[in-house]
Amino acid sequence: MQYTANSLEEHWLPFTQNKEFKENPRLVVKSEGCYMWDQNGGKILDGSSSLFNVACGHARPEISEAVYAQLQANDYTPHFQLGHPGSFELARMVARLLPDEMNHVFFANSGSEAIDTALKIVMAYNNARGEPGRIRMVSRERAYHGVNIGGVSLSGMVKNRNVFPLTMPYVVTMRHTWLEQNRFQKDRPTHGGVDLANDLQRFVDTYGADTIAACFVEPIAGSTGCLVPPEGYLERLREICDEHGILLVFDEVITGFGRLGKPFAAHAFGVTPDIMTMAKAITNGAQPMGAVAVRDEIYETVVEKGNGGIEFFHGYTYSAHPAACAAGIATLKIYENEGLFENAAALSDYFLEQVWTLKAIEVVKDIRGYGLMAAIDVELPGRGPGASGMEMQKKLFWDGLHVKFTGDAGILAPPLVAQRAHIDELIEKMAAGLKKAMN
């Protein structure tokens, strides 16, 4: 379906320079496979899987047909004291992909809602196990955990929180994991892992373990620019959490569903959290959905404490919406039937080798990557912080490439259906754009 916009003024766009955008709009009017088309007919390679969520490629008929069929059969069922079959089937399919001890899934509508849900689960669990004094949450510098107040409170990205002062108290932040000596290292960095993770131990020593509820980390810090965890980092966090009864929460909104060549980063790095948030690729971006998975013991503790009443006073009107569940079921079938996690694993080495060829371009100041995800730090001559990335994202779009920039970091994350030819095109257009911007 095509629409002709008579006015762009009424829509207030998120994370956008609205005034500039409406003077020179970048509109996508069609998408298919690894490509999108702008309003002028230009063809654009989707180098970041849109916002890291369109992992199966755009316009998959299996998903749209499943959503249409569901809407025709049952368009909506509230999940407060009711249910519909699709949510239970999707939860079962997600649980099959999770680590063995995680078999319970709570549905939300986005990654941001998943994080706020996880925060509430942490509180409910600690109350149920008789430790309500665990009120302190641990996060990291450069962390991104969505845009709801809970997530903003955990945020370590200054621009995402500096105009929102009324955030949660009792949040402390560990150092981020980017170190100068790890610049341009492939795979997992070798410096600083255990030392950086010991920030959590220092909080234990400073505040007391019995005041700390949970430690929230993105296994790979995604939106800030693909900060791959140094060797030993996640393992040491798990060790500290186990020793002191702290819940370890992995924010897998970006890393989940095959981005790293495994179902989740928990599998890729061999570290299992207590709670896991997910969203984005769960429905291939075709419907809004987020989810939280928990260890069985967490679910059982909270449910048993309910004593026959409502155990968890939380939920959303559109939790487990039938259409979103239909999209999720269809998406997970595509992952399995087409072996997309395996394709990502097989393509990763070639992808990272090609990304690292950009190191030779003068304005590239660092490259990081793992699986089918990489980031390039760009510093164009005469631009201030953040200006290089903003300029590059706009120019690349008109040159036929979509890359999501955060600050001056361009994040490359091709769809899991990509082939080597798509990687070649991505790197060729990225290199050309970087060289053009230098002049």
Protein Blocks (a to p, Z undefined) as FASTA:
>chain_A
ZZddfbfklpccehiafklmmmmccddfbdehjbccdfkopacddfkgonopamnoghif
klmmmmmmmmmmombdcfehiacfklmmmmmmmmmmmcfklcbdcddfbfklmmmmmmmm
mmmmmmmnopaklmbccddehiaebjbfklmmmpcbfklmmmmmbccehiacdddfbdfk
lgoiahjdfehklmmmmmmmmmmmmnopklpfbdcddfbafknoopacdehklmmmmmmm
mmnopacdddfklmgghlnopablklmnopacfbdcdefjlnnomagcddddddfklmmm
mmmmnnopafbgcddfkgoifklmmmmmmmmmmmmmnommmmmmmmmmmmmmmmmmmmmp
mklnbdcdehjadcdddddehiaehklmmmmmmmmmmnopacddehjbccddddfkbcfk
lmmmmmmmmmmmmmmmmZZ
